[in-house]
Amino acid sequence: MKRYFPEEAALWRERMGDLVLERRKGIYNTTAPLAVGADIRSRNAPYLANAPDALLVEVLEQQHALLALYSADREACGRLALEGPAGLSAVERRKMAPVVNETTVLYQAMHAGKTNPVSRGPSTDLDWEAFFQDMRAAGFSDADIELMIAPDPANPRYCDTILGFLKTLTVMEFDGADRIRAEMAVAMLGS
């Protein structure tokens, strides 16, 4: 973060320092550090809309890798997909450290979208038609697509559906695929 967003990195360090002081006073919320990072990420995620497609692919691959860590625990995987790291217990979050420590590509993509934006319009109906064709070609049923539209982390298929969705996002190559990737990256990482 420091390399691409030095002001945000300084704010993050300051807020982390405040949390350490609170902990020393006996006040500790295990999700507070996550909220600090999520706040910074959500403010800068809109820049992903104009990031180079190759970086968007890397960002989405990282999201896939993060969820894949939890694929054996369908409930945790579903909570992570729907709520982000705050949906996991402190013990469950320890598993994500190897992937979360590799967030440089996310900040690199946001920085690129901010400082050297790719000119890209919004997705079109044709883009979405091609996307859903790719999803069906990858084995997605109408029920799987419906599960993405109306998420249900208690559904035993939810984790695999989201993993497949992320994989499809990273490999699709039709004209306009970058527009879908950009919109999905902003939606997933900006909330």
C-alpha positions as CSV (number, residue, x, y, z in Angstrom):
1,M,0.0,0.0,0.0
2,K,2.8,2.4,0.9
3,R,4.3,2.3,-2.6
4,Y,1.0,3.1,-4.4
5,F,-1.0,5.0,-1.8
6,P,1.4,6.6,0.6
7,E,-1.2,8.9,2.2
8,E,-3.5,5.9,2.8
9,A,-0.6,3.9,4.2
10,A,0.1,6.7,6.7
11,L,-3.5,6.8,7.7
12,W,-3.6,3.0,8.1
13,R,-0.5,3.1,10.4
14,E,-2.1,5.9,12.5
15,R,-5.3,4.0,12.8
16,M,-3.5,0.8,13.7
17,G,-1.6,2.7,16.4
18,D,-4.9,3.9,17.8
19,L,-6.1,0.3,17.9
20,V,-3.0,-0.8,19.7
21,L,-3.6,1.9,22.3
22,E,-7.2,0.8,22.7
23,R,-6.1,-2.8,23.2
24,R,-3.7,-1.7,26.0
25,K,-6.7,-0.1,27.7
26,G,-8.6,-3.4,27.4
27,I,-10.8,-2.3,24.5
28,Y,-10.4,-4.7,21.6
29,N,-12.6,-5.6,18.6
30,T,-11.1,-8.3,16.5
31,T,-12.7,-6.9,13.3
32,A,-11.6,-3.3,13.9
33,P,-8.3,-3.8,11.9
34,L,-10.3,-5.3,9.1
35,A,-12.6,-2.2,9.0
36,V,-9.6,0.1,8.7
37,G,-8.3,-1.8,5.6
38,A,-11.8,-2.2,4.2
39,D,-12.4,1.6,4.5
40,I,-9.2,2.3,2.6
41,R,-10.0,-0.3,0.0
42,S,-13.6,0.9,-0.6
43,R,-12.5,4.5,-1.1
44,N,-10.0,3.4,-3.8
45,A,-11.8,0.4,-5.4
46,P,-13.6,2.7,-8.0
47,Y,-10.2,3.1,-9.6
48,L,-10.4,-0.6,-10.6
49,A,-12.9,0.4,-13.2
50,N,-10.0,2.0,-15.2
51,A,-7.2,-0.5,-14.3
52,P,-5.5,-2.5,-17.1
53,D,-7.2,-5.8,-17.8
54,A,-4.1,-7.9,-16.9
55,L,-4.1,-6.4,-13.4
56,L,-7.9,-7.0,-13.1
57,V,-7.3,-10.7,-13.9
58,E,-4.6,-10.8,-11.2
59,V,-6.8,-9.2,-8.6
60,L,-9.7,-11.6,-9.4
61,E,-7.3,-14.6,-9.3
62,Q,-6.2,-13.5,-5.9
63,Q,-9.8,-13.3,-4.8
64,H,-10.3,-16.9,-6.1
65,A,-7.2,-18.1,-4.2
66,L,-8.5,-16.5,-1.0
67,L,-11.8,-18.2,-1.3
68,A,-10.2,-21.5,-2.3
69,L,-8.4,-21.6,1.0
70,Y,-11.9,-22.1,2.6
71,S,-13.4,-24.5,0.0
72,A,-13.3,-27.4,2.5
73,D,-15.4,-25.4,5.0
74,R,-18.5,-24.5,2.9
75,E,-20.0,-22.3,5.7
76,A,-16.8,-20.2,6.1
77,C,-16.3,-20.0,2.4
78,G,-19.9,-18.7,2.0
79,R,-19.5,-16.1,4.8
80,L,-16.2,-14.9,3.3
81,A,-17.7,-14.6,-0.2
82,L,-20.7,-12.7,1.1
83,E,-19.3,-10.6,4.0
84,G,-15.6,-10.5,3.4
85,P,-13.0,-11.3,6.1
86,A,-15.3,-9.7,8.8
87,G,-17.6,-12.7,8.3
88,L,-15.0,-15.0,9.6
89,S,-13.9,-15.7,13.2
90,A,-10.4,-14.6,14.3
91,V,-9.3,-18.2,14.2
92,E,-10.7,-18.7,10.7
93,R,-9.0,-15.5,9.4
94,R,-5.6,-16.9,10.3
95,K,-5.8,-19.2,7.3
96,M,-6.0,-16.3,4.8
97,A,-2.6,-14.7,5.9
98,P,-0.6,-16.1,3.0
99,V,-3.0,-14.6,0.4
100,V,-3.8,-11.4,2.2
101,N,-0.1,-10.6,2.5
102,E,0.0,-10.6,-1.3
103,T,-2.4,-7.6,-1.7
104,T,0.2,-5.6,-3.6
105,V,-1.5,-6.4,-6.9
106,L,-4.8,-4.9,-5.6
107,Y,-3.1,-1.6,-4.7
108,Q,-1.1,-1.7,-7.9
109,A,-4.3,-2.1,-10.0
110,M,-6.1,0.7,-8.1
111,H,-3.1,3.0,-8.5
112,A,-2.9,2.2,-12.2
113,G,-6.6,3.0,-12.6
114,K,-6.1,6.3,-10.8
115,T,-2.8,7.5,-12.4
116,N,-2.9,5.9,-15.9
117,P,-6.6,5.0,-16.5
118,V,-7.6,2.7,-19.3
119,S,-10.5,4.2,-21.3
120,R,-13.3,1.7,-20.9
121,G,-17.0,2.2,-21.1
122,P,-19.6,0.4,-19.1
123,S,-20.5,-3.2,-19.9
124,T,-23.2,-3.7,-22.5
125,D,-26.0,-6.2,-22.8
126,L,-23.9,-8.1,-25.4
127,D,-21.0,-8.3,-22.9
128,W,-23.4,-9.9,-20.3
129,E,-24.8,-12.3,-22.9
130,A,-21.3,-13.4,-23.8
131,F,-20.5,-13.7,-20.1
132,F,-23.5,-15.9,-19.4
133,Q,-22.6,-18.0,-22.4
134,D,-19.2,-18.6,-21.0
135,M,-20.7,-19.4,-17.6
136,R,-23.0,-22.0,-19.2
137,A,-20.1,-23.4,-21.2
138,A,-18.2,-23.8,-18.0
139,G,-21.0,-26.0,-16.6
140,F,-23.1,-23.4,-14.7
141,S,-26.8,-24.2,-14.5
142,D,-29.6,-21.6,-14.3
143,A,-29.8,-22.5,-10.6
144,D,-26.1,-21.7,-10.2
145,I,-26.6,-18.3,-11.9
146,E,-29.6,-17.7,-9.7
147,L,-27.5,-18.5,-6.6
148,M,-25.0,-15.8,-7.7
149,I,-27.8,-13.3,-8.1
150,A,-29.5,-14.2,-4.8
151,P,-26.6,-15.4,-2.6
152,D,-27.3,-18.0,0.0
153,P,-24.1,-19.0,1.9
154,A,-26.0,-21.8,3.6
155,N,-26.5,-23.5,0.2
156,P,-23.9,-26.2,-0.1
157,R,-23.3,-25.2,-3.8
158,Y,-22.6,-21.6,-2.9
159,C,-18.9,-21.8,-2.4
160,D,-18.2,-23.8,-5.6
161,T,-20.5,-21.5,-7.5
162,I,-18.6,-18.4,-6.4
163,L,-15.2,-20.1,-7.1
164,G,-16.4,-21.1,-10.6
165,F,-17.7,-17.5,-11.1
166,L,-14.3,-16.0,-10.2
167,K,-12.5,-18.5,-12.4
168,T,-14.8,-17.7,-15.3
169,L,-14.1,-14.0,-14.8
170,T,-10.4,-14.6,-15.1
171,V,-10.4,-16.7,-18.2
172,M,-13.1,-15.2,-20.4
173,E,-11.8,-13.6,-23.6
174,F,-14.7,-12.2,-25.6
175,D,-14.7,-8.5,-26.6
176,G,-16.0,-6.7,-23.6
177,A,-14.7,-9.2,-21.1
178,D,-12.6,-6.5,-19.5
179,R,-15.7,-4.4,-18.9
180,I,-17.3,-7.2,-17.0
181,R,-14.1,-7.8,-15.0
182,A,-13.8,-4.2,-14.2
183,E,-17.4,-3.9,-13.0
184,M,-17.2,-7.1,-10.9
185,A,-13.9,-6.1,-9.3
186,V,-15.3,-2.7,-8.3
187,A,-18.5,-4.3,-6.9
188,M,-16.6,-7.1,-5.0
189,L,-13.8,-5.0,-3.6
190,G,-15.6,-1.7,-3.1
191,S,-18.1,-2.9,-0.6
